[in-house]
Every structure is written in C-alpha cells, then in structure tokens.
Amino acid sequence: MAKQKKQRELSDTQLASRVSWKRDWKKNRMIYLLFLPIAIYLIIFNYIPMTGILMAFEDYSVRKGWFHSEWVGLENFVRLFSGSGFLIAFRNTAIMSVLNLTLGFFPPIILAILFSECKWIPFRRFTQIISYVPNFISTVVVCNLVQQFVGKDGAITLLLSNLFGLPNQNWLADSDIPVFWIIFVIMNIWIGMGWGSIIQTTTIANINGDLIEAAALDGANRWERIKNIVIPALIPICMMNLTMSVGTVLMTGWDKILIMYMPSTYNVSDVLYTYTYRMAFGSKVDYGLSTASGLFQSVLGTILLVISNKLSTKTTGYGLY
C-alpha cells in the first residue's frame, strides 16, 4: 500500500510539473523564443568546443584530430607541474590574485559612494565619464602608458626620485619583490575602478530616499547615513561581485603581464597563463600542455568559486545560489 501510494504521489507530481510547464510556455512563449538564439550561440560556441578538453590527455596532432591523437593520460599534467618555473608562476599568480581581490575590492565602492554624495550634477557626470575611460582603452595602449610612466625618464619615476629620493630606473625591470606586483595592482585598480563602480552607483540610486531623509531628520550626519543605510544596501551586490571575482581570480590580467614582463623579471611577474604560453607556444607548439594548464586553472577556479559562495552565504547570508 505504501509503495502504491508513493507511486501515485510521484505520478501526480509529474503531471503537475507537465501542466505547469505547459502553462509557463503559454504565458512566457515570447521570452523563450527570444532566448532561443542565445541558447544556440552558447551551445555552439561554449559547450561544443568543450570537447577540446580531450587534448589535455593526448599528444594532440592537428592532422589526427581530437579522437585519433595518441592518448597519454596525465603525462601533460606531469610535465606542467614538474616544469622548473611552475611553482614560481603559481606563487606569483596567487599573490597578485589576492592583492587584486583585496586592494581592488574597496576602491569601486568608495568611488560609488563619493559619486552619490556629490550634489553638483555636471561635475559628477564629468568625473564618472573620466573614471570609465580607462576600461575602454586598448590593453596595449594602457600597458604602453604604464611603461612610459614608470620608465627611467617617466613622470612617476622622476616624481618618486625627486620627492622620496628613490633611484631613477625602469621600475618594470626591477626584479625585487614586490615592485612589479605593486605596479600591476595599481594599474588594475586604475583601469577597473570607474567601471566597477557602476553597479554600486545604481544600487545607491535605488535606495529609498525616505530612509535617508528620515535619518537626516533624526539627526544622523552624512557618515552615519552612509554607514547605516548605504553600506548595508551595498553588501549583497558587493558579495556577489566578490564571489564572481574569486572564480576568475587565476586569470590575473595575464594579457597585461604578457606585454609588460621581460626575462629579467620572470621570477616576480610570470603567472600560470604566461608560463603556459611560453611552454606551449615556444620553440614547439604543444596544444596538449596548454589545454592541461587551462583545465587545471578552470577546475581550481571552480573550486574557489564554490568555496567562496559557501563562505559568503554562511557569513553574510548572501550568495550567488
């Protein structure tokens, strides 16, 4: 009897699910149709290419293809992890990633609060536009500007030399810790601070004005209103951004590093992406090694994303899922 009752409940659940799906299709048909091209795009360009993961376990040959190349198992991973520069690249990746997350987390929030507190609209719009510009400049141009600024005769180098007595040198060629790390992190903050403040600015603009007005009438000063109303409203979106950033933390702006680093600074500037690039596309193209590195970083990034989301959910009550 209990088994029959369970089967009836299961069939009723399946029927209800089928009915709700039909009802939802009739109600949101146009939304599904609008999403269809996006779904096709994702399947063709994101999911089907995932078959290329096979290259991580093969001695891949373009002529033989994915399914006929020689299977080597974990040999590509062994070569990746046993490389002479892997530990240094992993160390640099971890340190620069942590610096980017910690030092780069607060500037967009502070900038958004400053924008919201600025009552002169023309000035606020002008400064917002100026802060967005670095995000739209070509990476090559940005890196060239940094190279010029911190070069031997660059403006920042001369300023540091005249004001603080620091040596007049090309700071990007300095292999001492943490010179390259500091330059790289400051550059990333400059590029992403304005663009990253857009979501926070929008969140602040959507705060109920009655709350701020009531707090002002109760005698709360500007800092107290920010601390007790604005910052709590920003916490959910900030935690979501932080969790998403953790998932891509291993990328660490490798394209900028590839442009700015040099052999003399490999010990402080080389990261997993640039290390793999040299190993895979140096004197001999090695697709298997580069795919193994990409798979390793993707798996590690996913693990970090899951852990970060769980920690965020437990500590603040906000998470991606």
Phi, psi and omega in degrees: 000317181296323180292318179295320179297320180294321178295320178296318178297322179293317179294322177296321179295316179296320178295318179295322179295320179294318180294316181295324178295316179296318179296318180293322178297317179295324184282322186240034184302316183294326178294318178296320180293323177292327180283341185303311178300324179294318179298318178297318179299314181297319181295316184288315189259350181242320186266316179299318178297346178297346174300335179297350176302334179303331182298335180294341183245017183229158164272080195293137175234128180299323182294322182275333179085181184297320192264359181234359176288158183292130180278125182241003178068234184266014183299321180295323178291323178297316179294324180295311185285336182268001178297147185297330183257007185294313183296321178294316179296320179293319177299312180298320178299313182296315183292313181293328177294315179296319179296318178297320181291315186282308183284334181268358183282321189274325182307317178298324179293314179298318180296320179296319178296319178298319177298317183292332181273349179280118183268348179273099189303311181303317180294321180296316180295320180296314181293326177296315179299317180298321181289335180280335189304314182304331181292336184260357177280143179304142179302321180297318180295315180300313181295323178295322177297315179298317178300322178290319183293320185256011175291180185299323179249023182285162183298315181292321179298315179295322178297313179295325181290318183283323184275320188244359178072020179287156184296145177275098186210171172278106187292333178290340178269001180279119183269006178282145176279136003246042188302306182298321180299316182295315179300316183294317181293316179298321178297317179295321178296316179299319182289316190260353186297311182294314180295322180290342181277352185298312182296317179296320178298318178296319178298316179296321181295335181269001177292138180300118181297336179296327179295314181294320180295318179295321179295320179296321179293331179280359176099007179287131177281181185298315180296320179295324177293321178294315184292321188261345182238307186290309183298315176301327178290334181275342186303312182302312183291326178293320179292324177295316178297320180295316180297318178292325179294324179298324181296331181249019188295331184286346180290322172046032178061045185300331180295324177291319179296320180300328180279323190265336187279170181211161183307327182288345181244016179303326184292342179241347185245341183290129177240177186301319181294314181290324177298314179295321180301315180291322181291322187271329185237033177275236181293334179225129179288126183230091182291328181296317180294317181294323178292322177298318179295316179297320179294318178300314181292325178293315179297315180295320177297321178295318178298315178297322179297314180296315180297316180298319180295319179294317178296320179296318180295320182287321186275320185246345183084005180239138178203174180285329182208000000 
